[in-house]
């Protein structure tokens, strides 16, 4: 039979078996010793762990502090704050003017537009900055500086010194003017003008490249314009992309203002039928307006003709001045005056724009004929001063049968001289000897004379200042005075 293993019974130090109570007590003491050992190990672990955590936390806090300090020093705001503090309004204006910021046309300058923009929108405003999104980067921070809500410039920073953790301390690299495309509103204008009228925008002539319609018809043309080789018309210019002041002037330099009630800025030059002209010229001269010869329907005034009734001597040449006038023209009048063959003429313009043409004097004719004119005029003045003997000389020098001859011949009955008169001259001038064909000429005599009349009871002094136009003709190879008229 197999031997049964005996169960081991716990004993004390003397070998005596332990009772149940002793065994329970021993197990309790063993458990308590195990708990005590566990608590000691836990306390040891806790303090070691806490020390490690504290050590790691201190290191972490030091690292964090250094990180935050480096991060703070890497902020561009310090450079920007210093930038704002060191710049005034005038400094910002200088920056704006340092380089063009807009694509402007030929009629504006960047300096004028930017100065107007700054003075009207930026000066006196509070300056601020913000990072330029889409342009700025960590290596190259870019900030937009604004005056109030308006852009002024863009500032770019660049690394100046390396900092821990890959950060940098920055410095100013560049500052350039910057204006947002939406800060300024572009304006478009239209200008309607006669086809040959110069048009100026801000002092520069608008070229044909800006014409968008070159044949705008004119209505109600005058009879003269209907005779033109080509009918007058108007053209339309259009200019866009204008940002500054707009000044439109015509060819004379007069400013033109936009029409009221138009959606687009619209300028009209020359008006409908806004041109006119006045030309005074010798009747035998040919006057052209826009290469069209003027006729009788354009004549508004006709002067006296010294050669009226003397056509047989002048060959139809007239000494009269004719005035042509017309208003309501669509095309700016270009005036050309041609003198008859063999005549020379000068043309001048008065303050009111009226054109005056007259024949040029002939110096050779004056040298040849002035002695005759002096003799005639001296006889005329002497006769008028009471010297009846001068009548014969006058009649001898005057064309027989002319109105002037008959005037002198029939004047004796009306001439009653009560006193003798002496004449002294302050001046006596002979001028404007103008040939009228081969057998006639005109001239002018102007004078200022003192007349002293002596009678039996008194002496009378008077002053006479006048001018006369004289006409002379050649008859049977002799020259005679044929007409005389006082100059008004």
HELIX and SHEET records of a PDB file:
HELIX    1   1 UNK A   20  UNK A   73  1                                  54    
HELIX    2   2 UNK A   77  UNK A   85  1                                   9    
HELIX    3   3 UNK A   89  UNK A   96  1                                   8    
HELIX    4   4 UNK A  110  UNK A  117  1                                   8    
HELIX    5   5 UNK A  118  UNK A  122  3                                   5    
HELIX    6   6 UNK A  164  UNK A  166  5                                   3    
HELIX    7   7 UNK A  208  UNK A  210  5                                   3    
HELIX    8   8 UNK A  223  UNK A  226  1                                   4    
HELIX    9   9 UNK A  296  UNK A  298  5                                   3    
HELIX   10  10 UNK A  311  UNK A  314  1                                   4    
HELIX   11  11 UNK A  363  UNK A  384  1                                  22    
HELIX   12  12 UNK A  390  UNK A  397  1                                   8    
HELIX   13  13 UNK A  403  UNK A  409  1                                   7    
HELIX   14  14 UNK A  412  UNK A  414  5                                   3    
SHEET    1   A 4 UNK A 127  UNK A 131  0                                        
SHEET    2   A 4 UNK A 142  UNK A 147 -1                                        
SHEET    3   A 4 UNK A 150  UNK A 162 -1                                        
SHEET    4   A 4 UNK A 168  UNK A 177 -1                                        
SHEET    1   B 4 UNK A 211  UNK A 217  0                                        
SHEET    2   B 4 UNK A 233  UNK A 242 -1                                        
SHEET    3   B 4 UNK A 187  UNK A 194 -1                                        
SHEET    4   B 4 UNK A 265  UNK A 268  1                                        
SHEET    1   C 4 UNK A 204  UNK A 205  0                                        
SHEET    2   C 4 UNK A 200  UNK A 201 -1                                        
SHEET    3   C 4 UNK A 248  UNK A 249 -1                                        
SHEET    4   C 4 UNK A 255  UNK A 256 -1                                        
SHEET    1   D 5 UNK A 299  UNK A 302  0                                        
SHEET    2   D 5 UNK A 321  UNK A 329 -1                                        
SHEET    3   D 5 UNK A 275  UNK A 282 -1                                        
SHEET    4   D 5 UNK A 355  UNK A 359  1                                        
SHEET    5   D 5 UNK A 345  UNK A 349 -1                                        
SHEET    1   E 3 UNK A 292  UNK A 293  0                                        
SHEET    2   E 3 UNK A 286  UNK A 289 -1                                        
SHEET    3   E 3 UNK A 335  UNK A 338 -1                                        
SHEET    1   F 4 UNK A 420  UNK A 435  0                                        
SHEET    2   F 4 UNK A 440  UNK A 454 -1                                        
SHEET    3   F 4 UNK A 459  UNK A 475 -1                                        
SHEET    4   F 4 UNK A 478  UNK A 486 -1                                        
END                                                                             
